[in-house]
Amino acid sequence: MFVLETRSKNLVRTGLAFLIVALLSVSAAPLAVLATTEPADPAAQGEIAPELPPPDIPTSNQQGYTFNLESALRVDLDSLPKEARTYQLLRQAPTKEEAQRIADRLKIGAEGEDRGNDTWEATGIGQVFVAPDLVQYFSLEEVREGDLPSDDEAIAFAREWLRLTGLLPPDLGSAEVVGRIEDSQRVVVQFRPEEPKGILAAYPSITVTLGPTGTILEASIRWAEIKRGDLYLLRSPREAWNEVQSGEAYLEVELPEDVVEPGEEVKGTASYSGVSIAYTTAGPPGSLQYLVPIFVFRGRMRPEGSDQTYPIRAFVPAIASSGAPVG
């Protein structure tokens, strides 16, 4: 265990937050280094690793803050893994027959209409939109009166609805309630893939919105076939921490407006007590995309002049960049 004391001045650029439906467009990245412990192809030894696009990490927070923080890191960086797997997201354009089967399973009661670019829509007793990596469903039924289901009940209702409609992916993993709106009587359940763990991006995921008595009101199924890729060597965690201290990392923190107004400089202290490997997308939407690892530093920050602390996270790319041969 060690403590690093730094002072970071983070001048953040324009960007978007992680959990958005429209994913960020990105540009090409440097070559990365494959881990030699488990090559995807023995013939790949000594070859240059496949080029991966950079991870989709926002470049500014939603509030438009800039940061001037005195930061401390209290983490055993040597315990972090030295390599991590990447994953490829495979999309398949739906045929007219496949889109119609989805509409029929959802009991829309209408023929699908071709909307161009491999997209289909059907409107009847409900509405469904089908695209290569999206099934968007809206119920047109009136919301029933009654009590909202508990978190466990909502997750069970949502999973069973996916199973009955044939929309349950074989690699569906855990779920959690990410929203509960009592005024409009809504509960939102989000499902993630079984592998990899720790996906931060909104894709791939499934969100199901339920009303009183567990009625399914909406569903957004943003999914793809997740294919295991190669193991890649990771950058030094200390190198990643240097990016946090030098202001190159994306910082995520929400502060009350009476403490710091949007667009202002945030001064204070930050103490990071945890770091882990998480995943986000890489590659432009509609093209070849991957899930790639990133470092996530977690801690709490105290704004200057405040007695309160608030959760803070710093995101840094984790894959080592190199043009050197593998092995």
C-alpha positions in Angstrom: 0.0 0.0 0.0 1.3 3.4 -0.8 0.1 7.0 -0.8 0.7 9.4 -3.7 0.0 13.1 -3.0 -0.5 15.2 -6.1 -2.2 18.4 -7.3 -4.2 18.1 -10.5 -5.5 20.8 -12.7 -8.0 19.2 -15.0 -9.1 21.4 -17.9 -11.9 19.3 -19.3 -13.0 19.4 -22.9 -16.4 19.1 -24.5 -18.1 15.7 -24.5 -20.9 13.5 -23.2 -21.5 11.3 -20.1 -21.2 7.5 -20.1 -24.7 6.3 -19.9 -26.3 7.6 -23.0 -28.1 5.8 -25.7 -26.2 7.4 -28.6 -22.6 6.2 -28.3 -19.6 8.4 -29.0 -17.9 8.4 -32.4 -14.2 7.9 -32.2 -11.1 7.9 -34.3 -8.3 5.4 -35.0 -5.9 4.4 -32.1 -2.3 3.3 -31.9 -1.4 -0.4 -32.1 -1.8 -2.3 -28.8 0.2 -5.2 -27.4 -1.3 -8.7 -27.2 -0.6 -10.7 -24.0 1.6 -13.6 -24.8 0.1 -15.9 -22.1 -2.9 -16.8 -24.2 -2.7 -15.8 -27.9 -5.9 -16.2 -30.0 -3.7 -17.8 -32.7 -0.3 -19.4 -32.1 0.8 -18.0 -35.4 0.2 -14.5 -34.0 3.4 -14.8 -31.9 5.8 -12.1 -33.0 3.2 -10.3 -35.1 1.8 -6.8 -34.6 -1.4 -6.9 -32.5 -4.7 -5.9 -34.2 -5.3 -2.2 -34.2 -8.1 -1.2 -31.8 -10.0 2.1 -31.7 -9.7 4.2 -28.5 -12.3 3.6 -25.8 -15.4 5.7 -25.6 -14.5 7.9 -22.6 -16.3 11.3 -22.4 -14.1 14.3 -22.4 -16.1 16.5 -20.0 -18.8 16.0 -17.4 -22.4 17.1 -18.0 -22.0 20.0 -15.6 -19.1 21.5 -17.6 -16.8 21.6 -14.6 -13.1 22.2 -14.7 -11.0 20.8 -11.8 -8.2 22.0 -9.6 -7.9 19.3 -7.0 -5.3 18.3 -4.5 -5.5 14.5 -4.8 -4.3 11.5 -2.9 -4.1 7.8 -4.0 -4.3 5.1 -1.4 -4.4 1.9 -3.4 -2.2 -1.1 -3.9 -1.6 -0.8 -7.6 0.5 -3.9 -7.7 -2.6 -6.0 -7.1 -4.2 -5.0 -10.4 -4.1 -7.5 -13.3 -1.4 -7.1 -15.9 -3.7 -8.1 -18.8 -7.3 -8.2 -19.8 -9.5 -9.6 -22.5 -11.2 -7.6 -25.3 -14.5 -8.5 -26.9 -15.9 -7.9 -30.3 -19.6 -6.9 -30.8 -21.1 -8.6 -33.8 -24.3 -7.1 -35.3 -26.6 -8.7 -37.7 -29.2 -6.9 -39.8 -32.7 -8.2 -39.3 -34.7 -9.6 -42.2 -38.3 -8.8 -42.8 -39.3 -12.2 -41.5 -37.3 -11.8 -38.3 -38.7 -8.4 -37.6 -42.2 -9.7 -38.2 -41.6 -12.6 -35.8 -40.6 -10.1 -33.1 -43.8 -8.0 -33.7 -45.9 -11.2 -33.5 -44.3 -12.3 -30.3 -45.0 -8.9 -28.8 -48.6 -9.2 -30.0 -48.5 -6.0 -31.9 -51.2 -7.2 -34.3 -49.8 -5.4 -37.4 -47.5 -5.9 -40.4 -44.0 -4.6 -40.2 -43.1 -1.7 -42.5 -39.7 -1.2 -44.0 -38.1 2.0 -42.8 -34.9 1.6 -44.8 -31.3 0.9 -43.7 -32.3 -2.6 -42.4 -34.9 -1.1 -40.0 -38.5 -2.1 -39.5 -41.5 -0.8 -37.6 -44.9 -2.1 -36.7 -47.7 -0.2 -34.9 -50.9 -1.8 -33.7 -51.6 -2.8 -30.1 -48.3 -1.4 -29.2 -45.3 -0.2 -31.3 -42.0 -1.9 -32.1 -38.9 -0.7 -33.9 -36.3 -3.2 -35.0 -32.8 -2.4 -36.1 -29.5 -4.4 -36.3 -28.7 -3.9 -32.6 -31.9 -2.6 -31.3 -35.5 -3.7 -30.5 -37.5 -0.7 -29.1 -41.0 -1.6 -27.7 -43.7 0.7 -26.5 -47.0 -0.5 -25.0 -50.1 1.5 -25.9 -52.2 0.1 -23.1 -53.4 2.4 -20.3 -51.4 2.2 -17.1 -53.2 0.1 -14.5 -53.9 1.2 -11.0 -52.1 -0.5 -8.2 -48.8 -0.7 -6.4 -45.4 -0.7 -8.0 -43.5 -4.0 -7.7 -40.5 -4.2 -5.4 -37.0 -4.3 -6.9 -36.8 -8.1 -6.8 -40.3 -8.4 -8.2 -39.6 -5.9 -11.0 -36.5 -7.8 -12.0 -38.3 -11.1 -12.0 -41.3 -9.7 -14.0 -38.9 -8.2 -16.6 -36.8 -11.3 -17.0 -40.0 -13.5 -17.5 -41.4 -11.1 -20.0 -38.1 -11.3 -22.0 -38.3 -15.1 -21.9 -42.0 -15.3 -22.9 -41.5 -12.9 -25.9 -38.4 -14.7 -27.1 -36.2 -11.7 -26.5 -34.1 -13.2 -23.7 -30.4 -13.4 -24.9 -28.6 -16.6 -23.9 -25.8 -14.6 -22.3 -28.0 -12.3 -20.2 -26.4 -11.6 -16.8 -27.4 -9.7 -13.7 -30.0 -6.9 -13.4 -30.7 -4.0 -11.2 -33.3 -1.3 -10.7 -31.8 1.9 -12.1 -34.9 4.1 -11.7 -38.0 4.3 -9.5 -40.4 7.2 -10.3 -43.3 7.2 -7.8 -45.1 10.2 -9.4 -45.4 8.6 -12.8 -45.6 5.1 -11.4 -42.5 3.7 -13.2 -39.8 1.2 -12.3 -36.8 0.8 -14.7 -34.8 -2.4 -14.7 -31.5 -2.7 -16.5 -29.8 -6.0 -17.6 -26.2 -6.5 -18.4 -24.3 -9.3 -20.3 -23.0 -12.2 -18.3 -19.5 -11.4 -19.6 -17.6 -9.1 -19.3 -18.4 -7.7 -15.9 -18.3 -4.0 -15.2 -19.6 -2.6 -18.5 -20.1 1.2 -18.1 -21.5 2.0 -21.5 -25.2 1.8 -22.3 -24.5 -0.8 -25.0 -25.0 -3.7 -24.8 -27.8 -3.6 -22.2 -31.5 -4.1 -21.9 -33.8 -1.7 -20.1 -37.4 -2.6 -19.2 -39.9 -0.1 -17.8 -42.7 -1.5 -15.6 -45.8 0.1 -14.2 -48.1 -0.9 -11.3 -48.7 -4.7 -10.8 -45.6 -5.4 -13.0 -47.1 -4.3 -16.3 -44.5 -3.9 -19.1 -44.7 -0.4 -20.5 -41.5 0.0 -22.5 -38.4 -2.0 -23.4 -35.1 -1.1 -25.1 -33.0 -4.1 -26.1 -29.6 -2.8 -27.3 -27.8 -6.1 -27.8 -25.2 -7.8 -30.0 -23.4 -11.1 -30.1 -20.4 -10.7 -27.7 -17.4 -12.6 -29.1 -14.3 -13.2 -26.9 -11.2 -11.6 -28.3 -7.5 -11.6 -27.4 -5.9 -10.9 -24.1 -4.0 -7.6 -24.2 -1.3 -6.3 -22.0 -2.4 -3.4 -19.8 -0.6 -0.1 -19.2 1.2 0.5 -15.9 -1.4 1.6 -13.3 1.1 4.2 -12.1 1.1 5.6 -15.6 -2.6 5.7 -15.5 -2.5 7.5 -12.2 -0.1 10.1 -13.7 -2.9 10.9 -16.2 -5.3 11.5 -13.3 -2.8 13.8 -11.6 -1.9 15.7 -14.8 -5.6 16.4 -15.7 -5.8 14.1 -18.6 -8.4 11.7 -17.1 -12.1 12.2 -17.3 -13.6 13.0 -13.9 -17.2 12.2 -12.9 -18.7 13.9 -9.9 -22.1 15.5 -9.2 -22.2 18.5 -6.9 -25.2 20.5 -5.6 -25.5 23.9 -7.4 -25.4 25.7 -4.1 -21.8 24.3 -3.7 -20.5 24.6 -7.2 -22.5 26.0 -10.1 -22.3 24.3 -13.6 -19.4 25.4 -15.7 -17.3 26.6 -12.8 -13.9 25.5 -11.6 -14.1 22.9 -8.8 -11.4 23.4 -6.2 -10.8 21.1 -3.3 -9.3 17.7 -2.3 -9.9 14.2 -3.7 -8.9 10.9 -2.1 -9.0 7.8 -4.2 -9.3 4.5 -2.3 -10.1 2.1 -5.0 -9.2 1.2 -8.6 -10.6 -1.5 -10.9 -10.9 -2.6 -14.5 -14.2 -1.8 -16.2 -15.3 -2.0 -19.8 -16.7 0.5 -22.4 -17.3 0.4 -26.1 -14.7 1.3 -28.7 -15.4 2.0 -32.4 -18.0 4.1 -34.2 -21.7 3.1 -33.9 -22.9 1.2 -36.9 -19.4 -0.1 -37.6 -17.1 -2.6 -36.1 -17.2 -2.2 -32.3 -15.4 -3.7 -29.3 -15.6 -3.8 -25.5 -12.2 -2.7 -24.2 -10.9 -2.3 -20.6 -10.3 1.0 -18.8 -9.0 1.9 -15.4 -11.6 3.4 -13.0 -10.3 5.2 -9.9 -12.9 5.6 -7.2 -12.9 7.9 -4.2 -14.5 10.9 -2.6 -13.8 14.6 -3.0 -14.4 17.6 -0.8 -15.1 21.0 -2.5 -13.2 23.9 -1.1 -15.1 25.5 1.8 -17.5 22.6 2.2 -17.8 20.0 5.0 -19.4 17.5 2.8 -17.7 14.9 0.5 -19.0 13.5 -2.7 -18.3 10.4 -4.8 -15.8 10.9 -7.6 -14.5 8.6 -10.4 -11.6 9.0 -12.8 -11.5 7.1 -16.1 -8.3 6.3 -18.0 -7.7 4.0 -21.0 -6.1 0.7 -19.9 -4.7 -1.0 -23.0 -1.0 -0.4 -23.6 -0.1 1.3 -26.9 2.8 0.0 -28.8 3.9 -0.8 -32.3 6.4 -3.4 -31.1 6.1 -7.1 -32.1 4.2 -9.4 -29.8 6.2 -12.1 -28.0 
